[in-house]
Amino acid sequence: MALNLNIQEIITSFMVLFAVIDITGSVPIIINLNNDGKKVQASKAALLSLIILIAFLFAGEALLKLFNTDIASFAIAGSLVLFALAIEMTFNYEIFRNDAPKGYSTIVPVVFPLIAGAGTLTTTLSLRSEYSIANIIIAIVINMLLVYFVIKKVNLVEKIFGKGGIYILRKFFGIILLAMSVKLFVSNLSILLLQFK
């Protein structure tokens, strides 16, 4: 069975997931947790997030079938979530509130909802409607390697980019995410409309 690897799909999937995860935007949160004595474990955070994302990539469709929903419909719903995330990133307007319970700082809030939150899970399954699973898995793995590096060297990352650099990155990826959400919405809406013809 061919893996059907495609560099463009890998890069696009990586960019979209990178924008949604927004690990550079989480640098101040991670530093604050570390300073408060709630040490965030880089390897644990990256590994748990990887397992959750890949499990959802494979089991998500079966889960949708239990609720009598198809991937195209879920992708459209996902595109709306991405659109909301993009609005947050671009315009600094809070839509999603981090109301997770305190404790277990590596798992909450780092793994969920910062890395493998609702937005990332939705994006992962939405990408499946567009791209090959192998390419999405590679994109997830590369993102988790970056997550590991950023958490492990969080103070170095902040020094390299500076607060201004992290701010600019967040805005840049917010706009990319906005464009991707529109593309995801339009392409999957056309699939749904064809089913009704």
C-alpha positions in Angstrom: 0.0 0.0 0.0 1.5 3.3 -1.1 1.9 6.1 1.5 1.1 8.7 -1.1 3.5 11.3 0.4 3.1 14.8 -0.9 5.4 17.6 0.2 2.9 20.3 -0.5 0.2 18.6 1.7 2.8 18.0 4.5 3.8 21.7 4.4 0.2 23.0 4.3 -1.0 20.6 7.1 2.1 21.6 9.1 1.4 25.3 8.7 -2.3 25.0 9.6 -1.6 22.9 12.7 1.3 25.2 13.7 -1.1 28.2 13.5 -3.8 26.5 15.5 -1.5 25.1 18.2 0.3 28.5 18.4 3.0 27.2 20.6 5.0 30.4 20.3 2.0 32.3 21.5 1.9 30.0 24.6 5.5 30.9 25.6 4.4 33.4 28.3 1.9 31.0 29.8 4.6 28.2 30.0 7.1 30.6 31.5 4.6 31.7 34.1 3.8 28.0 35.0 7.5 27.3 35.4 8.1 30.4 37.5 5.2 29.4 39.8 6.9 26.0 40.4 4.5 24.1 38.2 7.3 22.6 35.9 6.0 21.8 32.5 7.6 18.6 31.2 8.4 19.0 27.5 8.6 15.3 26.6 5.4 14.4 28.4 3.5 17.3 26.8 4.7 16.5 23.3 4.1 12.7 23.6 0.6 13.0 25.1 -0.4 15.6 22.5 0.9 13.3 19.7 -1.0 10.3 21.0 -4.3 12.3 21.4 -4.0 13.9 17.9 -3.2 10.6 16.0 -5.8 8.7 18.0 -8.4 11.3 17.0 -7.2 11.3 13.4 -8.1 7.6 13.2 -11.0 7.3 15.6 -12.6 10.6 14.9 -14.5 9.5 11.8 -16.0 6.5 13.7 -16.9 8.8 16.5 -18.7 11.0 14.0 -20.6 8.1 12.6 -22.0 7.4 16.1 -23.6 10.8 15.9 -24.7 10.3 12.2 -22.3 13.0 10.9 -19.9 12.9 8.0 -16.4 14.4 7.6 -17.5 17.2 5.2 -20.1 18.5 7.8 -17.5 18.2 10.6 -15.0 20.0 8.4 -17.4 22.9 7.8 -18.0 23.1 11.6 -14.2 22.9 12.1 -13.7 25.7 9.6 -15.9 28.0 11.7 -13.9 27.1 14.8 -10.7 27.9 12.9 -12.3 31.2 11.7 -13.0 32.1 15.4 -9.4 31.2 16.4 -8.1 33.3 13.5 -10.2 36.2 14.7 -8.7 35.8 18.2 -5.1 35.7 16.9 -5.5 38.6 14.4 -7.6 41.0 16.4 -6.8 40.1 20.0 -10.5 39.4 20.7 -11.1 36.6 23.2 -13.6 34.0 22.1 -12.4 30.8 23.8 -11.9 31.1 27.5 -9.3 28.9 29.3 -11.6 27.7 32.2 -9.8 24.3 32.7 -9.4 23.2 36.4 -6.2 23.9 38.2 -3.5 21.3 38.7 -1.6 18.9 36.4 0.1 21.8 34.6 1.7 19.6 31.9 -1.7 18.1 31.1 -3.9 21.1 31.9 -3.6 23.7 30.5 -0.5 22.8 28.3 -1.6 19.5 26.6 -5.3 20.5 26.8 -6.4 23.0 25.8 -3.2 24.8 24.6 -1.8 22.0 22.3 -4.4 19.3 21.7 -7.5 21.4 22.4 -10.8 21.5 20.6 -9.4 23.7 17.8 -6.5 21.3 17.1 -8.7 18.2 17.2 -11.2 19.8 14.9 -8.4 20.9 12.5 -6.9 17.4 12.5 -10.1 15.8 11.4 -10.9 18.6 9.0 -7.6 18.2 7.3 -8.4 14.5 6.8 -11.2 15.5 4.4 -8.6 17.3 2.2 -5.3 15.4 2.6 -3.7 12.0 2.9 -3.5 10.6 6.4 0.2 9.8 6.0 1.0 13.5 5.2 -1.1 14.7 8.2 0.7 12.3 10.6 4.1 13.6 9.4 2.8 17.2 9.9 1.6 16.3 13.4 5.0 14.7 14.3 7.0 17.7 13.1 4.7 20.0 15.1 5.2 17.9 18.2 9.0 18.0 17.8 8.7 21.8 17.6 6.4 21.8 20.7 9.0 19.7 22.6 11.8 22.1 21.6 9.8 25.3 22.5 8.8 23.9 25.9 12.3 22.5 26.6 14.0 25.8 25.6 11.2 28.2 26.4 13.4 31.0 27.8 15.7 30.7 24.8 12.7 30.9 22.4 11.5 34.1 24.1 15.0 35.6 23.9 15.4 34.8 20.2 12.0 36.1 19.0 11.4 38.7 21.8 7.9 39.6 22.8 7.5 41.7 19.7 8.5 38.8 17.4 6.1 36.4 19.1 3.3 39.0 18.7 4.1 39.4 14.9 4.2 35.6 14.4 0.8 35.3 16.1 -0.7 37.9 13.8 0.9 36.4 10.7 -0.4 32.9 11.4 -3.8 34.3 12.3 -4.1 35.6 8.8 -3.0 32.3 7.3 -5.5 30.5 9.5 -8.2 32.9 8.4 -7.5 32.1 4.7 -7.4 28.3 5.4 -10.7 28.4 7.3 -12.4 30.1 4.3 -10.9 27.5 1.9 -11.9 24.6 4.1 -15.5 26.0 4.4 -15.9 26.5 0.6 -14.4 23.2 -0.5 -16.5 21.1 1.9 -19.7 23.1 1.3 -19.4 22.2 -2.4 -19.1 18.5 -1.4 -22.2 18.8 0.7 -24.2 20.6 -2.0 -23.3 17.9 -4.6 -24.8 15.3 -2.3 -28.2 17.1 -2.4 -28.3 17.4 -6.2 
